[in-house]
Amino acid sequence: MKADDVRRAAAAPQRRMVRRLLCSDLITVHWQTQRGVARRETVVIEDYSPAGASLSAEAKIEPGTAITLRTHLESFGALVRRCERRDDGYLLGVEFDQPRLEENSFLPDHLFDPNELGI
């Protein structure tokens, strides 16, 4: 599942503005704390769309915090919209600064559309 699947997900109606695809991949998040301390953590991408993603993190990152997501190919900005405590850390909801529709944009590995299950 690659760029065409992401574009189809972006066009599908649902409660969010853009349908999310399930995935599992690693990405590095960079941000500054409220005290100005630079932080970095490798997180798991849980779901992904051209507009945003859910990230599983060990560190709490406050909603409203600007972050930079880095891969071996590129860096791009996002804003933390939500941060929920989970048993093993935090689930972050992030909105990308720009939609991720370009052919050469980073796409997480193992993208899966749960609608394909027919449930």
ZAKOL-187402 format. One record per residue (C-alpha): residue in three letters; y, x, z. Coordinates in pm, whole numbers, padded with zeros to 5 digits, always signed. Last residue first. Example, Ala and Ser with C-alpha at 12.3 -4.5 7.8 and 13.67 -1.06 7.14 Angstrom:
<vexkols>
SER-00106+01367+00714/ALA-00450+01230+00780/
</vexkols>
This chain:
<vexkols>
ILE-00525-01604+00911/GLY-00578-01503+00550/LEU-00631-01138+00642/GLU-00389-01034+00364/ASN-00110-01193+00568/PRO-00147-00898+00810/ASP+00011-00670+00544/PHE-00112-00317+00609/LEU+00066+00016+00575/HIS-00169+00305+00661/ASP+00081+00587+00618/PRO+00450+00531+00680/LEU+00686+00522+00382/PHE+00962+00780+00343/SER+01198+00704+00061/ASN+01134+00838-00293/GLU+01096+00496-00452/GLU+01410+00369-00284/LEU+01386+00049-00079/ARG+01465+00168+00275/PRO+01758-00062+00362/GLN+02051+00135+00512/ASP+02140+00204+00877/PHE+01784+00113+00978/GLU+01731-00143+01254/VAL+01515-00038+01547/GLY+01291-00231+01785/LEU+01159+00002+02053/LEU+00837-00057+02244/TYR+00834+00149+02562/GLY+00577+00346+02757/ASP+00202+00304+02819/ASP+00201-00023+03008/ARG+00498-00157+02809/ARG+00871-00172+02887/GLU+01077-00332+02611/CYS+01364-00163+02425/ARG+01564-00367+02175/ARG+01817-00315+01895/VAL+01800+00065+01873/LEU+02018+00164+01576/ALA+01892+00362+01279/GLY+01973+00671+01078/PHE+01777+00864+00820/SER+01625+01211+00789/GLU+01407+01334+00504/LEU+01082+01481+00374/HIS+00904+01632+00679/THR+01009+01321+00867/ARG+01309+01259+01085/LEU+01448+00940+01240/THR+01803+00970+01374/ILE+01911+00743+01657/ALA+02220+00541+01748/THR+02185+00377+02090/GLY+02282+00009+02107/PRO+01970-00083+02302/GLU+01887+00193+02552/ILE+01618+00447+02472/LYS+01337+00458+02731/ALA+01108+00753+02671/GLU+00732+00738+02604/ALA+00777+00571+02266/SER+00603+00310+02050/LEU+00829+00230+01756/SER+00892-00103+01587/ALA+01061-00078+01249/GLY+01365-00166+01044/ALA+01519-00311+00726/PRO+01277-00190+00456/SER+00993-00301+00682/TYR+00767-00123+00929/ASP+00528-00184+01214/GLU+00378+00027+01491/ILE+00550+00359+01410/VAL+00426+00602+01675/VAL+00678+00834+01840/THR+00756+01207+01844/GLU+01041+01264+02086/ARG+01378+01438+02077/ARG+01671+01437+02317/ALA+02026+01575+02309/VAL+02209+01526+02640/GLY+02540+01341+02600/ARG+02536+01166+02938/GLN+02451+00831+02776/THR+02154+01010+02621/GLN+02173+01155+02272/TRP+01919+01078+02003/HIS+01646+01227+01782/VAL+01328+01038+01689/THR+01034+01215+01522/ILE+00786+01011+01320/LEU+00415+00945+01354/ASP+00212+00685+01167/SER+00027+00363+01232/CYS+00105+00059+01025/LEU+00161-00315+01029/LEU+00398-00453+00765/ARG+00710-00636+00877/ARG+00856-00939+00701/VAL+01233-00918+00644/MET+01508-01136+00794/ARG+01280-01202+01088/ARG+01135-01550+01142/GLN+00963-01540+00802/PRO+01047-01548+00428/ALA+00894-01291+00191/ALA+01126-01078-00026/ALA+01120-00768+00196/ALA+00741-00783+00215/ARG+00722-00782-00165/ARG+00947-00472-00174/VAL+00726-00298+00085/ASP+00417-00383-00118/ASP+00574-00237-00433/ALA+00671+00083-00244/LYS+00324+00162-00106/MET+00000+00000+00000/
</vexkols>
